[in-house]
Amino acid sequence: NGDILVTLTNSPPRDVGGIEGFIMKTLMGRAGAGEPSPDTLVLLRDSDGDGRADIRRVLREDGLDSPSGMAYADGTLYVANHNALLAFDYELESPNLTGEPRKLMDLPGGGNHWMRNIILSPDGEQIYVAVGSASNIGEYGLEQEVGRAAIREIDLRTGAERLFASGLRNPVGMAFEPESD
């Protein structure tokens, strides 16, 4: 319908001490990423057709935790928090996103690559979630990397989860090849 949904987000809190923590906090602050995550979904709408959003409405501010990826199909808005995949009942053009979300799957939270991209399969039966590595070179230990650097799949009909792809450090920008899906 032309609406654009946007997540206002930032990294979940990180507990990194020492010189590394000091440098990270300083650099993130300079980059504008030193503030807590707003954890907000916003609707942008161009009601007069001039190509600019003249309506900016907060859809939701609760139940979110560093949200990033979103997908929509058949009355359901899927939102990937850094630590879980959620599903909300949502009808297009609705002024807000109410009701309790359904948690579809837990995800390994936080880490250096905390944003979660999601994509629905062309038939709408599966959703894929990109989960980046916790670090750059395993500096926090390999136990922190379990379930990461991967794309996870959930079957929306059965709830069955599986590891779809692994060894992908920080998979972003997923798409389906249009000829073969």
N, C-alpha and C positions, 0 to 999 in steps of 0.2 A: 504493500500500500504506500510505499515511499517513506515510511517512518524509519529512522535510524536509532538503534539502541546502542548505548555507549557504556562501558564500565569506567568508573573513576576508581583508580586502584593504585596501589603501591606495594612494595615488597612487604611480606609479613615480617614481624620483628625478628631480628637476628641477634644472637648472643655470641658475638665474636669479641674477644678481649685482646689485650696486648697491643703491640704496634700495628698488627694487621687490622684490628678493630678500629683503632684510632684513624688509620689511613682511610679505611673504608668509610667510616662515618664522615670524615672531612670531605672526601671526594663525592660521596652521595649527596651531601648537603650542598656542595657547589653545583651539582647537576640538577638540583631541585627534587631529589629523591630522598631527602632526609626526614620527611614528614610521615606520620602514620598514615596508613591506607584509609582513604575515605569510605571504601566499601559501599559504593553507591551505583545503582543502575539508573541511567538517565535516558529519556526519550527526547529525540529531536524531531520536530515536524515542520514541514513547509506547508502551512495551511493556505497560503495565497498563491502558490505556484510560481514564485519568482526565483526559485533555485536556492533560496537561503532559508535556514531553519528560523522561523519566527516564534516557535513554541519550544521551550525547554522545560521539561517537567521531570521531577524526580519520580521514578517508578518504585524504587525500593531502596531502603537504607538499613534494613535489619536482616539477619540470617546470612550475611555475606562475609567472606574472609579472603581478602585479596583476590577478588574475582577477575577473570580475564576472558577466556573463550566463551562464546555464545553460539547457539544454533537454535533454529525455530522450525517446527513442523507440527501440523495438525493440532493446534491448540495447546502445544507444549513448548515452553522456552527452557532450553537446557543451558545451564550456567556452570562453568568450571571455576570453582574456588581453587586456591593453591593446594588444598588438601582433600577435596571431595568434588564429585560430579553431582549436581542437583537438577531436579526437574520441577518446574513451576507450571501450573495451569495458567494460560495467558491467551486471551483473544486479541487479535490485531485491533488496533485503535483504542484499546482499553486505556483509561487514564492512569492506572496504577497496577502494580503487581502485588496482589494480596494473597493471603492463604499461606499455609505452611508448605515449604518445599519437600519433595521426596528425595532422600539421598539414594542415588543409584549405585555409587561406588566410592570407597575411600581411595585416596591417592596419597603417595608419599609427599608430605608437605614441606614447604620452605625450600631452602637450598639456594645456591647461586642462580639457578635457572628455575625459578618458581612459577613463571607464567604457564598456563595450561591452554593450549590451542585445542579446539574440538572441531569435528566435522561429522556430519551424518552421512551414512552410505546413500548412494543414489536411490535405493529402494526404501530408505527410511527405517530399516530394521536393525541396523547397528550404529553405534556411535564410537568414534575413535578419539582418544585423548592422548595428547603429546605430554610426556613427563620428562623434563630435562634432568641432567645429572645434578647432584648436590654440590659438586665442586668442579674445578677445572682439570685437576690432575690427581684426583683421589686424595687430596691433602687432608680431608677430614676422616679418612679411613674407608676401606671398602664396604664396611657394614652400613655406612651412610648412603651407599649407592644401590642398595637392594631395591628392585622394582623401578629403577630410574633409567635414564638414557634410553627411553623406550616409547613405544606407542601401545597403549592398552585399548582393547576392544570390549564393548559390552553389547550383548544381544538384548535389544529393548523389549522383545517379546518374552524371553525366558529369564533375563537377569544374569545369564551366564557370562562370566568374564574370562578373558584370556590375554596373554601377552601376544601381540600381533607382530611387533618388530622390536629388536633390541640392538644395543651398541650404537646408539644414535646421538650421543652427547646432549644435544639440545634441539630436538626436532620441532621445527616451526613451519608454518605455511603449507599445511597439508592440502592436497587436492586429489581428485580422482581423474584418471586419464579418460577423456570423454568417449573414446571408441570402445574401450574394454571394461570401463568402470574399475 
